[in-house]
Amino acid sequence: MNPHQAYYDAVTKMEEAGVDSDFIQGWQSGYWLNPEREEQRVTDAYKAGYEKGKEKDPTGFEDWIKK
């Protein structure tokens, strides 16, 4: 099994659900422990995604689905 399969599965699930792209980008950055965006580009969605990504937690994105 691909060692990054959980990452790909989580991102695919979020994209298919229509999650805010800032949340997804934050989750991806947090997952890989990349530095956060510069302050003026950080949104609530990005920050929430970053925190979940740092924990490698693929849940909790439902609040960020665009309606």
Backbone as ProteinMPNN parsed JSONL, in Angstrom:
{"seq_chain_A": "MNPHQAYYDAVTKMEEAGVDSDFIQGWQSGYWLNPEREEQRVTDAYKAGYEKGKEKDPTGFEDWIKK", "coords_chain_A": {"N_chain_A": [[0.845, -1.196, 0.0], [0.439, 2.236, -0.73], [2.353, 4.538, 1.075], [1.372, 7.056, 1.485], [-1.304, 6.956, 1.11], [-3.46, 7.467, 2.852], [-3.364, 10.243, 3.07], [-3.901, 11.054, 0.394], [-6.455, 9.931, 0.09], [-7.907, 11.376, 2.015], [-7.73, 14.035, 1.055], [-8.978, 13.752, -1.436], [-11.556, 13.012, -0.611], [-12.364, 15.356, 0.712], [-12.283, 17.208, -1.422], [-14.219, 16.116, -3.158], [-16.453, 16.446, -1.569], [-16.815, 19.125, -1.661], [-15.45, 20.959, -0.084], [-14.261, 24.03, 1.3], [-11.631, 25.578, -0.421], [-9.55, 26.855, 0.925], [-9.533, 25.602, 3.425], [-8.76, 23.013, 2.654], [-6.216, 23.522, 1.541], [-4.947, 24.484, 3.818], [-5.087, 22.185, 5.41], [-3.506, 20.424, 3.928], [-1.0, 21.744, 4.061], [-0.548, 21.731, 6.831], [-0.499, 18.97, 7.291], [1.883, 18.171, 6.065], [3.554, 19.633, 7.591], [4.369, 22.136, 6.736], [5.438, 25.595, 6.673], [3.101, 28.041, 7.901], [0.862, 30.084, 5.914], [1.588, 33.517, 4.968], [0.643, 36.057, 7.248], [-1.398, 37.885, 6.336], [-2.786, 36.38, 4.497], [-4.009, 34.308, 5.787], [-6.917, 32.598, 6.55], [-9.958, 31.892, 8.4], [-10.839, 29.363, 7.626], [-8.505, 28.27, 6.5], [-6.809, 28.233, 8.744], [-8.196, 26.457, 10.442], [-8.085, 24.128, 8.903], [-5.315, 23.773, 8.791], [-4.656, 23.177, 11.464], [-6.037, 20.726, 11.809], [-4.729, 19.225, 9.879], [-2.097, 19.136, 10.89], [-2.461, 17.341, 12.907], [-2.961, 15.182, 11.433], [-5.559, 14.516, 11.032], [-8.331, 13.501, 9.409], [-10.946, 14.334, 9.732], [-13.782, 16.475, 10.548], [-14.138, 18.396, 8.6], [-16.59, 18.99, 7.689], [-17.936, 21.337, 8.451], [-16.893, 23.142, 6.739], [-17.776, 22.776, 4.205], [-18.766, 24.055, 1.16], [-21.788, 25.562, 0.472]], "CA_chain_A": [[0.0, 0.0, 0.0], [1.137, 3.513, -0.804], [2.44, 5.103, 2.433], [0.658, 8.332, 1.547], [-2.675, 6.714, 0.673], [-4.396, 8.145, 3.763], [-3.338, 11.652, 2.664], [-4.625, 11.183, -0.875], [-7.864, 9.616, 0.337], [-8.508, 12.487, 2.76], [-7.856, 15.192, 0.163], [-10.004, 13.415, -2.426], [-12.853, 13.06, 0.067], [-12.688, 16.763, 0.936], [-12.564, 17.835, -2.71], [-15.498, 15.603, -3.645], [-17.515, 16.979, -0.717], [-16.956, 20.555, -1.913], [-14.891, 21.709, 1.047], [-13.583, 25.292, 1.0], [-10.257, 25.314, -0.85], [-8.616, 27.326, 1.955], [-9.43, 24.541, 4.426], [-7.967, 21.926, 2.069], [-4.826, 23.967, 1.451], [-4.431, 24.506, 5.185], [-4.931, 20.793, 5.847], [-2.339, 19.885, 3.234], [0.203, 22.369, 4.63], [-0.372, 21.215, 8.184], [-0.158, 17.542, 7.204], [3.313, 18.066, 5.741], [4.247, 20.531, 8.529], [4.907, 23.298, 6.038], [5.155, 26.837, 7.388], [1.798, 28.628, 7.576], [0.849, 31.219, 4.99], [1.838, 34.797, 5.6], [-0.503, 36.448, 8.087], [-2.501, 38.545, 5.624], [-3.491, 35.404, 3.659], [-4.589, 33.265, 6.628], [-8.357, 32.726, 6.787], [-10.433, 30.956, 9.423], [-10.862, 28.027, 7.021], [-7.119, 27.814, 6.385], [-6.306, 27.96, 10.091], [-8.849, 25.228, 10.916], [-7.506, 23.031, 8.137], [-3.909, 23.599, 9.196], [-4.634, 22.491, 12.761], [-6.444, 19.335, 11.58], [-3.663, 18.592, 9.111], [-0.963, 18.848, 11.774], [-2.823, 16.146, 13.675], [-3.256, 14.151, 10.424], [-6.952, 14.178, 11.322], [-9.111, 13.756, 8.198], [-12.341, 14.607, 10.064], [-14.08, 17.836, 10.972], [-14.191, 19.321, 7.492], [-17.988, 19.192, 7.298], [-18.318, 22.74, 8.661], [-16.26, 23.95, 5.701], [-18.339, 22.448, 2.899], [-19.446, 25.207, 0.56], [-23.179, 25.216, 0.171]], "C_chain_A": [[0.883, 1.249, 0.0], [1.17, 4.142, 0.596], [1.683, 6.424, 2.588], [-0.807, 8.185, 1.153], [-3.696, 7.435, 1.553], [-4.492, 9.637, 3.416], [-4.179, 11.849, 1.4], [-6.12, 10.925, -0.696], [-8.572, 10.774, 1.026], [-8.733, 13.692, 1.854], [-8.95, 14.944, -0.877], [-11.394, 13.521, -1.819], [-13.29, 14.509, 0.287], [-13.059, 17.457, -0.371], [-13.927, 17.404, -3.244], [-16.68, 16.141, -2.845], [-17.737, 18.47, -0.945], [-16.461, 21.427, -0.78], [-14.164, 22.957, 0.535], [-12.111, 25.021, 0.682], [-9.234, 25.805, 0.17], [-8.443, 26.269, 3.051], [-8.537, 23.419, 3.899], [-6.496, 22.319, 1.997], [-4.177, 24.042, 2.832], [-4.159, 23.099, 5.685], [-3.683, 20.186, 5.212], [-1.043, 20.449, 3.822], [0.482, 21.853, 6.032], [0.071, 19.761, 8.181], [1.336, 17.367, 6.972], [4.172, 18.962, 6.623], [4.984, 21.659, 7.811], [4.65, 24.538, 6.877], [3.775, 27.358, 6.983], [1.985, 29.745, 6.557], [1.231, 32.485, 5.739], [0.524, 35.315, 6.191], [-1.677, 37.043, 7.314], [-3.292, 37.588, 4.736], [-4.134, 34.273, 4.466], [-6.07, 33.57, 6.862], [-8.738, 31.757, 7.906], [-10.431, 29.525, 8.885], [-9.45, 27.454, 6.93], [-6.576, 27.388, 7.749], [-6.892, 26.656, 10.643], [-8.275, 24.011, 10.197], [-6.079, 22.736, 8.558], [-3.815, 22.82, 10.507], [-5.006, 21.01, 12.614], [-5.339, 18.572, 10.84], [-2.454, 18.248, 9.964], [-1.196, 17.578, 12.575], [-3.05, 14.937, 12.759], [-4.671, 13.608, 10.617], [-7.811, 14.517, 10.104], [-10.586, 14.067, 8.47], [-12.531, 16.084, 10.384], [-14.156, 18.844, 9.852], [-15.612, 19.687, 7.099], [-18.446, 20.641, 7.451], [-17.796, 23.638, 7.551], [-16.72, 23.576, 4.297], [-19.092, 23.668, 2.379], [-20.834, 24.774, 0.123], [-23.649, 25.908, -1.087]], "O_chain_A": [[1.929, 1.295, 0.648], [0.126, 4.266, 1.237], [1.392, 6.85, 3.706], [-1.481, 9.181, 0.891], [-4.69, 7.956, 1.047], [-5.576, 10.22, 3.464], [-5.059, 12.71, 1.355], [-6.949, 11.629, -1.272], [-9.699, 11.12, 0.671], [-9.802, 14.301, 1.881], [-9.754, 15.833, -1.161], [-12.308, 14.06, -2.444], [-14.454, 14.848, 0.073], [-14.035, 18.205, -0.426], [-14.698, 18.232, -3.727], [-17.782, 16.278, -3.376], [-18.732, 19.025, -0.478], [-16.992, 22.513, -0.545], [-13.537, 22.936, -0.524], [-11.429, 24.318, 1.427], [-8.151, 25.228, 0.272], [-7.336, 26.065, 3.549], [-7.661, 22.932, 4.612], [-5.625, 21.526, 2.356], [-3.003, 23.706, 2.994], [-3.129, 22.842, 6.309], [-2.901, 19.513, 5.883], [-0.093, 19.702, 4.052], [1.629, 21.569, 6.375], [0.921, 19.365, 8.978], [1.977, 16.525, 7.6], [5.385, 19.045, 6.429], [6.067, 22.078, 8.218], [3.743, 24.543, 7.709], [3.333, 27.141, 5.855], [3.081, 30.271, 6.361], [1.206, 32.532, 6.969], [-0.56, 35.033, 5.679], [-2.831, 36.734, 7.61], [-4.371, 37.949, 4.264], [-4.741, 33.373, 3.885], [-6.428, 34.657, 7.314], [-7.939, 30.91, 8.306], [-10.069, 28.588, 9.597], [-9.23, 26.285, 7.248], [-5.966, 26.328, 7.889], [-6.176, 25.85, 11.237], [-8.011, 22.983, 10.821], [-5.685, 21.575, 8.668], [-2.994, 21.913, 10.641], [-4.373, 20.144, 13.218], [-5.058, 17.414, 11.148], [-1.848, 17.191, 9.787], [-0.262, 16.837, 12.881], [-3.296, 13.825, 13.227], [-4.946, 12.427, 10.402], [-8.002, 15.693, 9.795], [-11.394, 14.066, 7.542], [-11.566, 16.844, 10.477], [-14.233, 20.044, 10.116], [-15.826, 20.58, 6.28], [-19.261, 21.119, 6.66], [-18.222, 24.787, 7.438], [-16.124, 24.008, 3.311], [-19.94, 24.235, 3.068], [-21.007, 23.739, -0.52], [-24.798, 25.734, -1.495]]}, "name": "protein", "num_of_chains": 1, "seq": "MNPHQAYYDAVTKMEEAGVDSDFIQGWQSGYWLNPEREEQRVTDAYKAGYEKGKEKDPTGFEDWIKK"}
